[in-house]
Amino acid sequence: MFIVCAGECMLELTGGLGELSRLTFGGDTFNTAVYLARLGFSPAFLTALGDDPYSQDLLAAWRAEGVGTELVLRCAGRLPGLYAIRTESDGERRFFYWRSASAACSLFSAPGCEAALTAAASADLLFLSGITLSLYPQAERLRLCDLAARVRSRGGHVAFDPNYRPHGWRSASEAHAAIRELAPFVTTVLPTLQDESLLWGDASAEETATRWSAWGAEEIVVKLGAGGAWVRSAQTQAHVPAVASVRALDTTGAGDAFNAGYLAMRARGRREVDAVRIAHTLAAAVVQHRGAIVPREATAEICAAAQAAPSAAAGSPSIS
């Protein structure tokens, strides 16, 4: 199965002044790509990097995680973006970004872009996010919409996490327009109710699911944090509780891991509710460690068990 995740991976700095800081990497769609790789897939990441030592380090680290780099373009003189995380006592986090001139923001002007987009259009599953959309002006966002349309026209699926971050947009109305432009091509949507409430004023998961269903999404999984998730499709409509008694150390990357768990299990033919349960389990493991991408051993047992789990009965709808 050919999976393409598109977006940006940045350098990730944790710790404050005077503390022992740690430099790693992360980014929403990239985090999902890593966890998909740990779940037995070989996702390719569509993005751009520079020609600097940090970009070289990122490429080597991505390959070590099993993420394909054949769709990574290079922009001479550009650098990767950088974000810092400050974590509160309850595990919730605040992000601070230095990314306005990052290489990923120049994806569509990078050498080899047309060939990369043509290759990405053959994906069985294309995964995008609202953060991915926010990196680009409208003309370039429309090229992402065109990519999604090409994937759909060839029988592929498009998954989308709206992942609304106000600082990435000039206004909420700009985010509204960008998401509505992409919505007709989305088959599976994985929103977070808190984000949907902020952007659209939704009061419930059912309200979010109803809107996305009207826009054409076939599967809607609304993430509710510690409250679990609400899943809606032609086959099911159900609330699935989160894993109980988990103490969150750092919630960074939890939703991204959830997305990977859900998409991986649906690609393997698992039913929606079962896929959500496995996604919850993976997310619960991630929040017990610091950083967006936790040590491999922290997810090894869960990922191995998920891959070994039997598929649903023949004929069950899935992403394939």
C-alpha positions as CSV (number, residue, x, y, z in Angstrom):
1,M,0.0,0.0,0.0
2,F,1.4,3.4,-1.1
3,I,0.8,6.0,1.6
4,V,1.9,9.6,1.3
5,C,1.9,12.1,4.2
6,A,2.4,15.7,3.2
7,G,3.5,18.6,5.4
8,E,6.4,19.8,7.4
9,C,8.8,18.2,9.9
10,M,10.6,20.7,12.1
11,L,13.4,20.6,14.6
12,E,11.8,20.3,18.1
13,L,13.3,21.9,21.1
14,T,12.1,21.0,24.6
15,G,13.1,22.7,27.9
16,G,13.4,26.3,29.0
17,L,16.3,28.6,29.6
18,G,18.7,27.3,32.2
19,E,17.3,23.8,31.8
20,L,18.8,20.8,30.0
21,S,17.3,21.2,26.5
22,R,16.8,18.4,24.0
23,L,16.8,18.8,20.2
24,T,14.7,16.3,18.3
25,F,12.2,16.7,15.5
26,G,8.4,16.5,14.8
27,G,5.5,17.8,12.9
28,D,1.9,16.6,12.8
29,T,1.7,14.7,9.5
30,F,5.3,13.5,9.9
31,N,4.5,12.2,13.4
32,T,1.7,10.2,11.9
33,A,4.0,8.9,9.2
34,V,6.5,7.6,11.9
35,Y,3.7,5.8,13.8
36,L,2.4,4.3,10.5
37,A,5.9,3.0,9.8
38,R,6.0,1.4,13.3
39,L,2.7,-0.2,12.5
40,G,4.2,-2.0,9.5
41,F,3.6,0.4,6.6
42,S,6.2,2.3,4.5
43,P,4.8,5.9,4.2
44,A,6.5,8.5,2.0
45,F,6.8,12.0,3.3
46,L,6.2,14.8,0.8
47,T,8.0,18.0,1.9
48,A,11.1,20.1,1.3
49,L,14.3,20.5,3.3
50,G,17.4,22.6,2.9
51,D,21.0,21.7,2.1
52,D,22.3,22.2,5.6
53,P,23.6,19.7,8.2
54,Y,20.3,19.7,10.2
55,S,18.4,18.8,7.0
56,Q,20.9,15.9,6.5
57,D,20.4,14.8,10.0
58,L,16.6,14.8,9.6
59,L,16.8,12.7,6.4
60,A,19.0,10.1,8.1
61,A,16.6,10.0,11.1
62,W,13.5,9.6,9.0
63,R,15.1,6.7,7.1
64,A,16.0,5.1,10.3
65,E,12.3,5.3,11.3
66,G,11.2,3.7,8.1
67,V,9.7,6.8,6.5
68,G,10.3,7.1,2.8
69,T,12.3,10.1,1.6
70,E,11.8,9.7,-2.1
71,L,9.4,12.7,-2.2
72,V,11.6,15.0,-0.1
73,L,12.7,18.0,-2.2
74,R,15.7,20.2,-1.5
75,C,15.8,24.0,-1.4
76,A,19.3,25.4,-1.4
77,G,19.9,28.1,1.3
78,R,16.7,27.2,3.2
79,L,16.6,25.7,6.7
80,P,14.1,23.4,8.5
81,G,11.6,25.1,10.7
82,L,12.0,25.1,14.5
83,Y,9.5,24.9,17.3
84,A,9.9,24.9,21.1
85,I,7.6,23.2,23.6
86,R,6.8,24.3,27.1
87,T,4.9,21.7,29.0
88,E,2.5,22.5,31.9
89,S,2.1,20.4,35.0
90,D,-0.9,18.6,33.6
91,G,0.9,17.5,30.5
92,E,-0.7,20.1,28.2
93,R,1.8,22.1,26.1
94,R,2.4,25.4,24.5
95,F,4.2,25.7,21.1
96,F,6.5,28.5,19.9
97,Y,7.5,28.6,16.2
98,W,10.2,29.8,14.0
99,R,9.1,28.6,10.5
100,S,8.0,31.5,8.2
101,A,11.0,31.0,5.9
102,S,11.4,27.2,6.3
103,A,12.3,25.0,3.4
104,A,8.9,23.3,3.6
105,C,7.1,26.6,2.9
106,S,8.9,26.6,-0.5
107,L,7.8,23.1,-1.5
108,F,6.0,24.3,-4.7
109,S,8.9,26.2,-6.0
110,A,11.5,23.5,-5.2
111,P,13.2,21.7,-8.1
112,G,11.4,18.5,-8.9
113,C,8.1,19.5,-7.5
114,E,6.0,18.5,-10.5
115,A,7.5,15.0,-10.6
116,A,7.0,14.6,-6.8
117,L,3.3,15.6,-7.1
118,T,2.8,13.2,-10.0
119,A,4.3,10.4,-7.9
120,A,2.2,11.4,-4.9
121,A,-1.0,11.3,-7.0
122,S,-0.6,7.5,-7.3
123,A,-1.0,7.1,-3.5
124,D,-3.5,4.6,-2.2
125,L,-3.8,6.9,0.9
126,L,-2.9,10.6,1.0
127,F,-2.8,12.2,4.5
128,L,-3.0,16.0,4.9
129,S,-3.7,18.3,7.8
130,G,-4.9,21.9,8.5
131,I,-1.3,22.7,9.5
132,T,-0.2,21.5,6.1
133,L,-2.7,23.8,4.4
134,S,-1.7,26.8,6.6
135,L,1.9,26.7,5.3
136,Y,0.9,28.0,1.8
137,P,-1.0,30.8,0.1
138,Q,-4.3,30.0,-1.6
139,A,-2.8,29.3,-5.0
140,E,-0.5,26.6,-3.6
141,R,-3.3,25.2,-1.3
142,L,-5.3,24.7,-4.5
143,R,-2.4,22.5,-5.8
144,L,-2.8,20.3,-2.7
145,C,-6.6,20.2,-3.5
146,D,-5.7,19.1,-7.0
147,L,-3.4,16.4,-5.6
148,A,-6.2,15.1,-3.4
149,A,-8.5,15.1,-6.4
150,R,-6.0,13.1,-8.5
151,V,-5.7,10.6,-5.7
152,R,-9.5,10.2,-5.5
153,S,-9.8,10.0,-9.3
154,R,-7.5,7.0,-9.3
155,G,-9.5,5.2,-6.6
156,G,-7.3,6.3,-3.6
157,H,-8.4,7.7,-0.3
158,V,-7.7,11.1,1.3
159,A,-7.5,11.4,5.1
160,F,-7.5,14.8,6.8
161,D,-6.9,16.1,10.3
162,P,-8.1,19.7,10.4
163,N,-5.7,20.4,13.3
164,Y,-6.6,24.0,13.6
165,R,-3.9,26.3,15.0
166,P,-4.9,29.9,14.9
167,H,-1.4,31.3,14.8
168,G,-0.9,29.6,11.4
169,W,-3.7,31.5,9.7
170,R,-4.2,35.2,8.9
171,S,-7.8,34.7,10.1
172,A,-10.4,32.1,10.9
173,S,-12.2,32.9,7.6
174,E,-9.1,32.0,5.7
175,A,-9.0,28.6,7.5
176,H,-12.7,28.2,6.8
177,A,-12.2,28.7,3.0
178,A,-9.1,26.5,2.8
179,I,-10.8,23.6,4.6
180,R,-13.9,23.9,2.5
181,E,-11.8,23.8,-0.7
182,L,-10.3,20.5,0.4
183,A,-13.4,19.0,1.9
184,P,-15.0,17.5,-1.3
185,F,-12.0,15.2,-1.7
186,V,-11.8,13.9,1.9
187,T,-12.9,10.4,2.5
188,T,-11.7,10.0,6.2
189,V,-11.6,13.0,8.5
190,L,-10.1,13.0,12.0
191,P,-10.9,16.3,13.7
192,T,-10.5,17.2,17.4
193,L,-13.6,18.6,19.0
194,Q,-11.7,21.3,20.8
195,D,-10.3,22.6,17.5
196,E,-13.7,22.3,15.7
197,S,-15.3,24.3,18.5
198,L,-12.7,27.0,18.2
199,L,-13.0,27.2,14.4
200,W,-16.7,26.4,13.7
201,G,-18.4,26.8,17.1
202,D,-19.3,23.2,17.4
203,A,-20.9,22.2,20.7
204,S,-20.7,18.4,20.3
205,A,-19.0,15.6,18.4
206,E,-22.3,14.9,16.7
207,E,-22.4,18.4,15.3
208,T,-18.9,18.1,13.9
209,A,-19.7,14.7,12.4
210,T,-22.9,16.0,10.9
211,R,-21.1,18.9,9.2
212,W,-18.3,16.7,7.8
213,S,-20.8,14.1,6.6
214,A,-22.7,16.8,4.7
215,W,-19.4,17.8,3.1
216,G,-18.9,14.3,1.8
217,A,-16.6,12.5,4.3
218,E,-17.3,8.8,4.5
219,E,-15.7,8.2,7.9
220,I,-15.6,10.8,10.7
221,V,-13.7,10.2,13.9
222,V,-14.0,13.1,16.3
223,K,-11.2,13.0,19.0
224,L,-12.4,14.0,22.5
225,G,-9.1,13.8,24.3
226,A,-9.6,12.0,27.7
227,G,-13.3,11.7,26.7
228,G,-12.5,9.2,24.0
229,A,-13.7,9.5,20.4
230,W,-16.9,9.6,18.4
231,V,-16.9,7.6,15.2
232,R,-19.5,7.9,12.4
233,S,-19.8,6.1,9.1
234,A,-22.3,4.3,6.9
235,Q,-21.7,1.2,9.0
236,T,-21.5,2.6,12.6
237,Q,-22.1,5.4,14.9
238,A,-20.6,5.1,18.4
239,H,-18.7,6.7,21.2
240,V,-15.5,4.8,22.1
241,P,-14.0,5.6,25.5
242,A,-10.3,6.4,25.9
243,V,-7.8,4.2,27.8
244,A,-8.6,4.7,31.5
245,S,-6.1,5.7,34.2
246,V,-3.4,7.2,32.0
247,R,-1.3,9.9,33.6
248,A,-0.3,12.3,30.7
249,L,3.3,13.5,31.0
250,D,3.2,15.3,27.6
251,T,0.3,15.3,25.1
252,T,2.4,16.3,22.2
253,G,1.8,14.0,19.2
254,A,-1.0,12.1,20.9
255,G,-3.5,13.0,18.2
256,D,-1.0,12.2,15.5
257,A,-0.4,8.8,16.9
258,F,-4.1,8.2,17.2
259,N,-4.5,9.1,13.5
260,A,-1.8,6.6,12.6
261,G,-3.4,3.8,14.7
262,Y,-6.8,4.4,13.1
263,L,-5.7,4.6,9.5
264,A,-3.4,1.6,9.9
265,M,-6.1,-0.6,11.3
266,R,-8.7,0.5,8.8
267,A,-6.1,-0.3,6.0
268,R,-5.8,-3.7,7.5
269,G,-9.6,-4.2,7.4
270,R,-10.4,-3.7,11.0
271,R,-13.8,-2.3,11.8
272,E,-14.1,1.4,12.8
273,V,-14.7,0.9,16.5
274,D,-11.9,-1.7,16.8
275,A,-9.6,0.7,14.9
276,V,-10.5,3.5,17.3
277,R,-9.7,1.3,20.3
278,I,-6.2,0.5,19.0
279,A,-5.7,4.2,18.1
280,H,-6.5,5.1,21.8
281,T,-4.0,2.5,23.0
282,L,-1.2,3.9,20.9
283,A,-2.0,7.5,21.9
284,A,-2.1,6.5,25.6
285,A,1.4,5.2,25.2
286,V,2.6,8.4,23.6
287,V,1.3,10.8,26.2
288,Q,3.4,9.0,28.9
289,H,6.6,10.2,27.3
290,R,8.0,13.6,26.3
291,G,8.1,14.8,22.7
292,A,6.1,14.1,19.6
293,I,7.9,10.9,18.7
294,V,8.5,8.7,21.7
295,P,11.2,6.0,21.9
296,R,10.6,3.0,19.7
297,E,10.5,0.6,22.7
298,A,7.6,2.6,24.2
299,T,5.3,1.6,21.3
300,A,6.9,-1.7,20.2
301,E,4.6,-4.0,22.0
302,I,1.4,-2.1,21.0
303,C,2.5,-1.9,17.4
304,A,3.4,-5.6,17.2
305,A,0.1,-6.6,18.8
306,A,-1.8,-4.4,16.3
307,Q,-0.1,-5.9,13.3
308,A,-0.8,-9.4,14.6
309,A,-4.5,-8.7,15.3
310,P,-6.9,-10.5,12.9
311,S,-8.7,-8.4,10.2
312,A,-12.4,-8.0,10.1
313,A,-14.6,-10.4,8.2
314,A,-14.3,-10.4,4.4
315,G,-16.3,-7.6,2.8
316,S,-15.9,-5.2,5.7
317,P,-15.2,-1.7,4.2
318,S,-11.6,-0.4,4.7
319,I,-9.0,1.9,3.4
320,S,-7.1,-0.2,0.8
